[in-house]
Amino acid sequence: MNWNEVIGQKDICQQLEQRIEEGKVPHAILLCGPRGCGKMAVAMAMASHLITSTHTTDKQQQEAMLREWNHPDLTFSYPTIKLPSMSSEHKPVSNDFAKDWSTFIQQGPYFSIEQWMTQIGAANQQAIITAGESDELTRKLSLKSSQGGYKVAIIWMAERMNQECANKILKILEEPPQQTVFILVSEEPDKLLETIRSRTQRIVLPQIQEEDIREALISRRGLDEEVARRIARIAHGNWLKALETLDSDSENRQFFDMFTTLMRLAYMRNIKELKHWTDNIYTFGREKQRRFLSYMTNMIRENFVYNFHIPELNYMTQEEEDFSKNFAKFINESNVIEFSEMIERARRDIGQNANAKVVFYDLALQTIVLILRK
């Protein structure tokens, strides 16, 4: 993978490329930043450059293996789930899902945890990186480089390491194997152990520039200028959001329907149908439920800002904007803070495995009170 396959982030890419050329690569890097900014793309490009520039054998051979992401000196670690076929003693590891992962990343370097969960058929489970993964990583990295250069370990969604795994990874970072570079990729680095953060060089990726997204939509997706401009603005620096907006059958559209239904039923005080709404969202699974709550938070914010009548402050699809023309007046100074706090509590409760039906039915009932507040 080449640096030019990364959308935007030119300064970061140039900085990392220069470090590699000068031989000043730290043994552990923490790439963090908001969703859709291209952290994994940068990690994969850096890994490719490290391996091809330091291995002593045929460069074309190295590049061929990297195109398939099966180079022996490149290791991926990522969140996994417990499958029904696994024994009670087994701790899931990345190797258990190697075929799924290979298929997944060959589709491109831009993807989300939600897409990965769909790939492996996860339902209500929350994907984590287990202690078994840290043991497997230690074993792999104890081997010598097969081609005489760097070994690279990419830990995707590193904040999902459980406590036991994190403690073991910390030990590896304290005494890293020779000629090994760790690249930790994280959307929520504050959830990592402080001792892990202190042993990595933190590089924060900003949101992708709107112009870079617009150009990528035109060159990679064949969109015309005006459509690309609008989608790039809505994306708000998030390439994944841009791609979701392109897909009319996307999860974003489903969330929009769920949000508008909730607000209409709450306004009508239709308790019976709100119960059906709760039953429907219960089928989503916990990861998707949390994503819906994040979408809900964003829509509350957008509708509150819509009342200021300053178009450049809003980032909505045309469909969302059409709904907000009549709905925005119901989100105001008297309820916007309580709405946000209510949703955040629900998101926290779902993350702590609370009963989802109870959480969402309570949210629906509270919405009745808030939406009718003047």
Stockholm file with secondary structure:
# STOCKHOLM 1.0

chainA/1-374         MNWNEVIGQKDICQQLEQRIEEGKVPHAILLCGPRGCGKMAVAMAMASHLITSTHTTDKQQQEAMLREWNHPDLTFSYPTIKLPSMSSEHKPVSNDFAKDWSTFIQQGPYFSIEQWMTQIGAANQQAIITAGESDELTRKLSLKSSQGGYKVAIIWMAERMNQECANKILKILEEPPQQTVFILVSEEPDKLLETIRSRTQRIVLPQIQEEDIREALISRRGLDEEVARRIARIAHGNWLKALETLDSDSENRQFFDMFTTLMRLAYMRNIKELKHWTDNIYTFGREKQRRFLSYMTNMIRENFVYNFHIPELNYMTQEEEDFSKNFAKFINESNVIEFSEMIERARRDIGQNANAKVVFYDLALQTIVLILRK
#=GR chainA/1-374 SS CCGGGSCSCHHHHHHHHHHHHHTCCCSEEEEECSTTSCHHHHHHHHHHHHHHHHCCSCHHHHHHHHHTTCCTTEEEECCBCCCTTSCTTCCCCGGGGHHHHHHHHTTCSCCCHHHHHHHTTCSSCCCBBCHHHHHHHHHHHTSCCSSSSCEEEEEETGGGBCHHHHHHHHHHHHSCCTTEEEEEEESCGGGSCHHHHHTSEEEECCCCCHHHHHHHHHHHHCCCHHHHHHHHHHHTTCHHHHHHHHCTTSHHHHHHHHHHHHHHHHHHTCHHHHHHHHHHHHTTCHHHHHHHHHHHHHHHHHHHHHTTCCGGGCCCCHHHHHHHHHHGGGSSTTTHHHHHHHHHHHHHHHHTTCCHHHHHHHHHHHHHHHHTCC
#=GC SS_cons         CCGGGSCSCHHHHHHHHHHHHHTCCCSEEEEECSTTSCHHHHHHHHHHHHHHHHCCSCHHHHHHHHHTTCCTTEEEECCBCCCTTSCTTCCCCGGGGHHHHHHHHTTCSCCCHHHHHHHTTCSSCCCBBCHHHHHHHHHHHTSCCSSSSCEEEEEETGGGBCHHHHHHHHHHHHSCCTTEEEEEEESCGGGSCHHHHHTSEEEECCCCCHHHHHHHHHHHHCCCHHHHHHHHHHHTTCHHHHHHHHCTTSHHHHHHHHHHHHHHHHHHTCHHHHHHHHHHHHTTCHHHHHHHHHHHHHHHHHHHHHTTCCGGGCCCCHHHHHHHHHHGGGSSTTTHHHHHHHHHHHHHHHHTTCCHHHHHHHHHHHHHHHHTCC
//
